[in-house]
Amino acid sequence: MKKRPEENAMKRMSILIFAAVFAWFGLYGAPNTFGVVPAPDGGYPGGNTAEGQNALLSLTGGTFNTAVGLFSLESVTTGSFNTGIGAGTLLANTADENTATGAGALLSNTTGDRNTANGTFALLSNTEGRDDTATGLSALQSNTIGTSNTADGAFVLFSNTEGSNNTGSGFSALLTNTTGEGNTADGTFALMSNTEGDDNTASGFSALQSNTTGASNTANGAFALFSNTTGRLNTAIGNEALFHNTEGVDNTAVGNKALLTNPPGFDNPATGLIASIAIPKASGTRLLVLTRSLLTLPAIPTSPTDLRHSAIILPDPAT
């Protein structure tokens, strides 16, 4: 009779389990037989491995920990499945399932679990934060209780302390973020100055670089929304789109240098290459310019009434 797929899967799993058991007994059943000479040292009961001064010094009942380096995993007692490779890695750790590679990585961690730090001083100050991943020199170095952050690159999320659910990739991305949450920065210096702003997305070199507390902004392109500080709900797609916007709200710019010199205002859309590059606007007015090459500009308006009539659609010269 043909077996069901789940039965075949269970059989394969059973084979793997038996293979692991036989391998276990093979290793521990012949303690005096080694493939290398001299025999490796550092093996301890419970599947623990320690190599280096004070490595796993306080261990009492923890299992399957690996500590290599001066003071590595020195404080763990009953924690399990931790790996520390490098001087001072996971020095204060008492929790489970942390991995630290590099001198000082996760050095201050106490009860935070499921963290991964790969790089010198990565997650150095973390104490109770969990599910954080830091790769690179000093990535997430200041994090203490922030959770579920991902930092990929040197100094990424360096200043983050309590912010959670942030993702940074690229040199110094989200560098000064402290308590901001739900931010995504992909690119060198992206969202570099953000401190408390939430739910921002920046992709590209220096995108949203000056943002501090602005929230719910999206910048896609080099220098997009570069000068934004407290503005929120803005969308900029394209090189230098909304470059000079600082406090404006709910602006949308799509295209190279679109709304480049947008003054403080809100609810202004622009689409196209250098669209509305230098047209003044007042808060609440809607300006729409659709063109790939803005060759002429409307007359400079002198009143809000004139502004309402300055909304134009220019034909695309290329068509």
C-alpha positions in Angstrom: 0.0 0.0 0.0 1.3 3.4 -0.9 2.4 5.5 2.1 1.1 9.0 2.6 3.7 11.9 2.3 3.5 12.6 6.0 4.4 9.0 6.8 7.4 9.2 4.6 8.4 12.4 6.3 8.1 10.8 9.7 10.3 7.9 8.6 13.0 10.2 7.3 12.9 12.2 10.6 13.2 8.9 12.6 16.2 8.0 10.6 17.8 11.3 11.3 17.1 10.9 15.0 18.6 7.4 15.2 21.6 8.6 13.3 22.1 11.4 15.8 21.7 9.0 18.7 24.3 6.6 17.3 26.7 9.5 16.6 26.2 10.6 20.2 27.1 7.2 21.6 29.9 6.8 19.1 31.5 10.0 20.5 31.0 9.3 24.1 31.3 5.5 24.0 34.9 5.7 23.0 36.4 8.6 25.0 40.0 7.5 24.4 39.8 7.3 20.6 40.4 10.5 18.7 41.0 11.3 15.1 43.6 14.0 16.0 46.6 14.0 18.3 46.8 15.4 20.8 43.1 14.9 21.7 41.0 18.1 21.8 40.2 19.5 25.2 37.5 21.9 26.5 34.7 19.4 26.5 32.5 19.3 29.6 29.4 17.4 30.8 26.1 18.5 29.3 27.5 19.1 25.8 29.3 22.3 27.0 32.5 23.5 25.5 34.8 26.1 27.1 38.2 27.4 26.0 39.8 30.4 27.6 40.3 32.1 30.9 37.1 32.1 33.0 35.1 30.8 30.1 31.8 29.3 31.4 33.2 29.9 34.9 29.8 30.0 36.7 28.1 27.2 34.8 26.0 24.9 37.0 23.3 23.2 35.0 23.2 24.8 31.6 23.7 22.6 28.5 25.1 22.9 25.0 26.9 26.2 25.6 30.1 27.0 23.7 32.4 29.6 25.1 35.7 30.5 23.5 37.7 33.5 24.7 38.6 35.4 27.8 35.6 35.8 30.1 33.3 34.4 27.5 30.0 33.4 29.0 31.5 33.8 32.4 28.2 34.4 34.3 25.9 31.8 32.8 24.7 29.3 35.3 21.7 27.4 34.0 21.4 29.0 30.5 21.6 26.8 27.5 22.3 26.9 23.8 24.5 30.0 24.0 27.6 30.5 21.8 30.2 33.1 22.6 33.4 33.4 20.5 35.7 36.2 21.4 37.0 38.0 24.5 34.1 39.1 26.8 31.4 37.8 24.6 28.2 37.3 26.6 30.1 38.0 29.8 27.1 38.9 31.9 24.6 36.5 30.2 22.3 34.3 32.2 19.7 33.7 29.4 19.3 31.1 26.6 19.9 30.9 22.9 22.2 33.9 22.3 25.0 33.9 19.8 27.9 36.4 20.0 31.0 36.5 17.7 33.6 39.2 18.2 35.3 40.9 21.1 32.7 42.5 23.5 29.7 41.3 21.5 26.6 41.0 23.7 29.0 41.7 26.7 26.3 43.2 29.0 23.4 40.9 28.1 21.7 39.5 31.2 18.3 38.1 30.6 17.7 38.9 26.9 17.4 35.8 24.8 17.5 34.7 21.1 19.9 37.5 20.2 22.6 37.3 17.5 25.6 39.6 17.5 28.3 39.3 14.9 31.0 41.9 15.1 33.2 43.7 17.6 31.0 45.5 20.3 27.8 44.4 18.5 24.9 44.7 20.9 27.5 45.5 23.6 25.1 47.2 26.0 22.1 44.9 25.5 20.7 43.8 28.8 17.1 42.5 28.4 16.4 43.1 24.7 15.5 39.9 22.8 15.3 38.8 19.2 17.8 41.4 18.1 20.3 40.7 15.3 23.4 42.9 14.8 26.1 42.3 12.2 29.0 44.7 12.0 31.3 46.8 14.1 29.3 48.4 17.0 26.0 47.6 15.4 23.2 48.1 17.9 25.9 48.9 20.4 23.8 51.0 22.8 20.7 48.8 22.7 19.5 47.9 26.2 15.9 46.7 26.1 14.8 47.2 22.5 13.5 44.1 20.8 13.3 42.6 17.3 15.7 45.0 15.8 18.0 44.1 12.8 21.2 46.0 12.1 23.4 45.0 9.2 26.5 47.2 8.8 29.0 49.1 10.9 27.4 51.5 13.4 23.9 50.7 12.2 21.4 51.5 15.0 24.4 52.5 17.1 22.5 54.7 19.6 19.3 52.7 19.8 18.3 52.0 23.4 14.7 51.1 23.7 13.4 51.3 20.1 11.9 48.1 18.7 11.1 46.5 15.3 13.7 48.6 13.4 15.7 47.4 10.4 18.8 49.1 9.3 21.2 48.1 6.5 24.2 50.2 5.4 26.9 52.1 7.1 25.5 54.3 9.9 21.9 53.7 8.9 19.6 54.8 11.7 22.8 55.8 13.6 21.2 58.1 16.2 17.8 56.3 16.6 17.1 55.9 20.3 13.4 55.1 20.9 11.9 55.3 17.4 10.1 52.1 16.3 9.1 50.4 13.1 11.7 52.2 11.0 13.4 50.7 7.9 16.6 52.2 6.5 18.4 50.6 3.6 21.5 52.6 2.5 24.5 54.4 3.8 23.4 57.3 6.1 19.7 56.5 5.6 17.6 57.8 8.5 20.9 58.6 10.2 19.6 61.4 12.4 16.4 59.8 13.4 15.8 59.7 17.1 12.2 59.2 18.0 10.4 59.1 14.6 8.3 56.0 14.0 7.3 54.0 10.9 9.6 55.7 8.4 11.0 53.9 5.4 14.2 55.1 3.7 15.9 53.4 0.8 18.9 55.0 -0.9 22.1 56.9 0.0 21.2 59.6 2.6 17.5 59.1 2.2 15.7 60.9 5.1 19.2 61.6 6.6 18.1 64.6 8.6 14.8 63.2 10.0 14.6 63.4 13.8 11.0 62.9 15.0 9.1 62.9 11.7 6.9 59.8 11.3 5.3 57.7 8.6 7.5 59.1 5.8 8.7 57.1 2.8 11.8 58.0 0.8 13.1 56.0 -2.1 16.1 57.3 -3.8 19.4 59.0 -3.1 18.9 62.1 -0.9 15.1 61.7 -1.1 13.6 63.8 1.8 17.1 64.6 2.8 16.3 67.7 4.9 13.1 66.4 6.5 13.2 66.8 10.3 9.7 66.7 11.7 7.5 66.4 8.6 5.3 63.4 8.4 3.2 61.4 6.0 5.5 62.4 3.1 6.3 60.2 0.1 9.4 60.9 -2.1 10.4 58.6 -4.9 13.4 59.6 -7.0 16.8 61.2 -6.7 16.6 64.3 -4.4 12.8 64.2 -4.4 11.4 66.5 -1.7 15.1 67.3 -0.8 14.5 70.6 1.1 11.2 69.6 2.8 11.7 70.0 6.5 8.3 70.2 8.3 5.9 69.7 5.5 3.1 67.2 5.8 1.4 64.8 3.4 3.4 65.7 0.3 4.0 63.3 -2.6 6.8 63.7 -5.0 7.6 61.2 -7.7 10.5 61.7 -10.1 14.0 63.1 -10.2 14.2 66.2 -8.0 10.4 66.4 -7.8 9.3 69.1 -5.3 13.0 69.7 -4.7 12.5 73.1 -3.0 9.1 72.4 -1.4 8.6 75.0 1.4 6.7 74.3 4.6 3.3 73.1 3.4 1.1 70.1 3.0 -0.9 68.0 0.6 1.2 68.9 -2.5 1.6 66.2 -5.2 4.2 66.4 -8.0 5.2 63.8 -10.6 7.9 64.0 -13.1 11.6 65.0 -13.7 12.3 68.2 -11.7 8.6 68.7 -11.3 7.6 71.9 -9.5 11.2 72.5 -8.6 10.8 76.0 -7.4 7.1 76.9 -7.3 5.9 78.5 -4.1 2.9 77.1 -2.4 0.8 77.7 0.7 -0.5 75.2 3.1 -3.6 73.4 1.8 -3.1 74.2 -1.9 -2.7 71.4 -4.4 -0.2 71.7 -7.1 0.1 69.2 -9.9 2.9 69.3 -12.5 3.2 66.3 -14.9 6.2 66.6 -17.1 9.6 65.0 -17.6 11.3 68.3 -18.3 9.8 71.5 -16.8 10.9 74.1 -19.3 8.6 76.9 -18.2 7.1 77.9 -14.9 3.9 79.8 -14.2 4.1 83.4 -13.0 4.9 83.8 -9.3 1.6 84.1 -7.5 1.0 86.9 -5.1 -2.0 85.5 -3.2 -3.6 82.2 -2.2 -6.2 82.9 -4.8 -3.5 83.0 -7.5 -2.0 79.9 -6.1 -5.2 77.9 -6.6 -5.0 78.8 -10.3 -1.3 77.9 -10.6 -2.1 74.2 -10.8 -1.1 73.2 -14.3 -0.4 70.2 -16.4 2.4 70.7 -18.9 2.8 68.4 -21.9 5.8 66.1 -22.0 8.2 67.6 -24.6 9.5 64.2 -25.3 6.2 63.0 -26.7 
